[in-house]
Amino acid sequence: MSIRVKWGAERLHLPLPPPETTLGELRKAISEHIHLPLSSFKLIHSGAVMKGDTFPLGAYSIRNGSTIQVVGSASPIPGRKSSGTSSSKPASSAVARPSEQGLIDVITNEIAQVRKVLVPGVQSFQSNVASTKVPAVQDPTLKQEHTRLGELLLQSLLRLDALAPQSEWVDARSARKTAVKEVQNLLSQLDGAWKGEQATL
């Protein structure tokens, strides 16, 4: 899966970033491909300038096959033959803002991944701690699994924390709050199983 990036006569195909990737991270990746400073170009999607470097791409409805146009300096890419064609200006002065539904979709995808991957992992960890014949804290495999799951859950919390719904986006704020609580509860279950085992020693 990929996205198409148009810059003058150039056509780039970049791997489709995860929906939680921020616009700023995409701009940096494109900057490295076209050899232009970040401050010298803008990105256009669906006829509007993309704004808000801290928002995830999922909020802009960037999907497989999406086309993004780079507008800015007309200088050729270093090392490539110039096509003699300058970059076109956007036909519209519209600004592409992240939508509430787009942000909700990002939150939904995040929690779906947690339920698919981490919930079974925590449940398996709890079962293994309960059935181990030696103290869990002395089992390097269980210790490593506790660390791995804990790090993945904290990463999920950080991604959710990075999403900042606008004050009037009531549904998005509620969805984010619910998702954070679910991940925090799962982290508490993980740590509870581990600390409970330590308390018995």
C-alpha positions as CSV (number, residue, x, y, z in Angstrom):
1,M,0.0,0.0,0.0
2,S,1.3,3.5,-0.9
3,I,0.5,7.1,-1.4
4,R,1.3,9.2,-4.5
5,V,3.3,12.4,-4.1
6,K,3.3,14.9,-7.0
7,W,6.0,17.6,-7.1
8,G,6.1,19.4,-10.4
9,A,6.8,16.7,-13.1
10,E,8.0,14.3,-10.4
11,R,6.0,11.4,-9.1
12,L,6.9,9.7,-5.9
13,H,5.3,6.6,-4.4
14,L,5.8,6.3,-0.6
15,P,4.7,3.5,1.7
16,L,1.3,4.3,3.3
17,P,2.2,5.6,6.8
18,P,0.3,4.2,9.8
19,P,-2.8,6.4,10.5
20,E,-1.3,7.6,13.8
21,T,1.7,9.1,11.8
22,T,1.6,12.9,12.2
23,L,1.4,15.4,9.3
24,G,4.8,16.7,10.5
25,E,6.4,13.3,10.2
26,L,5.0,12.9,6.6
27,R,6.3,16.4,5.7
28,K,9.8,15.4,7.0
29,A,9.8,12.2,5.0
30,I,8.8,14.0,1.8
31,S,11.4,16.7,2.5
32,E,14.1,14.0,2.6
33,H,12.9,12.6,-0.8
34,I,12.6,16.0,-2.6
35,H,15.6,17.7,-0.9
36,L,13.7,20.8,0.1
37,P,13.6,22.4,3.6
38,L,10.4,21.9,5.5
39,S,9.6,25.6,5.5
40,S,9.7,25.9,1.7
41,F,6.7,23.8,0.7
42,K,3.1,23.0,1.5
43,L,1.1,19.8,1.0
44,I,-2.2,19.8,-0.9
45,H,-4.7,17.0,-0.5
46,S,-8.2,17.0,-2.1
47,G,-7.6,20.6,-3.3
48,A,-6.8,22.1,0.1
49,V,-3.7,22.9,2.1
50,M,-2.9,20.5,4.8
51,K,-2.4,22.2,8.2
52,G,-1.6,21.0,11.7
53,D,1.7,19.2,11.9
54,T,0.8,17.5,15.2
55,F,-2.4,15.8,13.9
56,P,-2.4,12.2,12.7
57,L,-2.8,11.4,9.0
58,G,-5.9,9.4,9.7
59,A,-7.6,12.7,10.6
60,Y,-7.0,13.9,7.1
61,S,-8.5,10.7,5.5
62,I,-5.1,9.8,4.0
63,R,-5.6,6.2,2.7
64,N,-4.0,3.8,0.3
65,G,-3.8,5.4,-3.2
66,S,-4.2,9.0,-1.9
67,T,-2.5,11.7,-3.9
68,I,-0.7,14.6,-2.2
69,Q,0.7,17.5,-4.1
70,V,3.8,19.4,-3.0
71,V,3.6,23.1,-3.7
72,G,6.5,25.5,-3.0
73,S,10.0,26.0,-4.5
74,A,10.3,25.4,-8.2
75,S,14.0,24.4,-7.8
76,P,14.7,21.0,-9.4
77,I,15.5,18.0,-7.2
78,P,19.3,17.9,-6.8
79,G,20.9,15.3,-9.0
80,R,18.0,15.1,-11.3
81,K,17.4,16.7,-14.7
82,S,15.1,19.7,-14.5
83,S,11.9,19.3,-16.4
84,G,11.6,23.0,-16.8
85,T,8.2,22.9,-15.3
86,S,7.4,25.0,-12.3
87,S,5.2,23.7,-9.5
88,S,1.6,24.7,-9.9
89,K,-0.2,26.8,-7.3
90,P,-3.2,25.3,-5.6
91,A,-6.4,26.2,-7.3
92,S,-8.1,26.8,-4.0
93,S,-7.1,28.7,-0.8
94,A,-9.0,26.1,1.2
95,V,-7.3,24.6,4.2
96,A,-7.5,20.9,4.9
97,R,-8.3,20.6,8.6
98,P,-8.4,17.4,10.5
99,S,-12.0,16.2,10.9
100,E,-13.6,14.9,14.1
101,Q,-14.7,11.7,12.4
102,G,-11.2,11.2,11.1
103,L,-9.8,11.6,14.6
104,I,-12.4,9.2,16.0
105,D,-11.3,6.7,13.3
106,V,-7.7,6.9,14.5
107,I,-8.8,6.3,18.1
108,T,-11.0,3.4,17.0
109,N,-8.1,1.8,15.1
110,E,-5.7,2.2,18.0
111,I,-8.0,0.5,20.5
112,A,-8.9,-2.2,18.0
113,Q,-5.2,-3.1,17.7
114,V,-4.9,-3.1,21.5
115,R,-7.8,-5.5,21.8
116,K,-6.5,-7.7,19.0
117,V,-2.9,-7.9,20.1
118,L,-2.4,-6.8,23.7
119,V,-5.5,-8.0,25.4
120,P,-4.7,-11.7,24.5
121,G,-1.1,-11.0,25.5
122,V,-2.0,-9.8,29.0
123,Q,-4.5,-12.6,29.5
124,S,-1.8,-15.1,28.5
125,F,0.7,-13.4,30.9
126,Q,-1.8,-13.6,33.8
127,S,-2.3,-17.3,33.1
128,N,1.4,-18.0,32.9
129,V,2.1,-16.2,36.1
130,A,-0.7,-18.1,37.9
131,S,0.6,-21.5,36.6
132,T,4.3,-21.1,36.9
133,K,6.0,-23.6,39.2
134,V,8.8,-21.1,40.2
135,P,8.4,-17.5,41.3
136,A,7.5,-15.5,38.3
137,V,10.1,-12.8,39.1
138,Q,12.8,-15.5,38.8
139,D,11.5,-16.5,35.3
140,P,13.4,-14.5,32.7
141,T,10.8,-15.3,30.0
142,L,8.0,-13.9,32.1
143,K,10.0,-10.9,33.2
144,Q,10.8,-10.1,29.5
145,E,7.1,-10.5,28.6
146,H,6.0,-8.2,31.4
147,T,8.5,-5.6,30.1
148,R,7.4,-6.0,26.5
149,L,3.7,-5.8,27.1
150,G,4.2,-2.8,29.5
151,E,6.2,-0.9,26.9
152,L,3.6,-1.6,24.2
153,L,0.7,-0.4,26.4
154,L,2.6,2.8,27.3
155,Q,3.3,3.4,23.6
156,S,-0.4,3.1,23.0
157,L,-1.2,5.6,25.8
158,L,1.4,8.0,24.3
159,R,-0.2,7.8,20.9
160,L,-3.7,8.5,22.4
161,D,-2.3,11.3,24.5
162,A,-0.8,12.9,21.3
163,L,-4.3,13.2,19.9
164,A,-5.8,16.5,20.8
165,P,-9.5,16.9,19.9
166,Q,-10.7,20.4,19.5
167,S,-12.8,21.7,22.4
168,E,-16.0,21.4,20.4
169,W,-15.4,17.8,19.3
170,V,-17.4,16.2,22.1
171,D,-17.6,12.7,20.5
172,A,-13.9,12.6,19.8
173,R,-13.0,13.8,23.3
174,S,-15.3,11.1,24.8
175,A,-13.8,8.4,22.5
176,R,-10.3,9.3,23.4
177,K,-11.1,9.4,27.2
178,T,-12.8,5.9,26.9
179,A,-9.8,4.5,25.0
180,V,-7.3,5.9,27.5
181,K,-9.2,4.3,30.4
182,E,-9.3,1.0,28.6
183,V,-5.6,0.9,28.0
184,Q,-4.8,2.1,31.5
185,N,-7.0,-0.7,32.9
186,L,-5.1,-3.2,30.9
187,L,-1.8,-1.9,32.1
188,S,-3.1,-2.1,35.7
189,Q,-4.1,-5.8,35.1
190,L,-0.6,-6.5,33.8
191,D,1.1,-4.8,36.7
192,G,-1.4,-6.3,39.2
193,A,-0.5,-9.9,38.1
194,W,3.2,-9.1,38.4
195,K,3.0,-7.3,41.7
196,G,0.7,-9.9,43.1
197,E,3.2,-12.5,42.4
198,Q,6.0,-10.4,44.0
199,A,3.8,-9.9,47.2
200,T,3.7,-13.7,47.7
201,L,7.4,-14.1,47.9
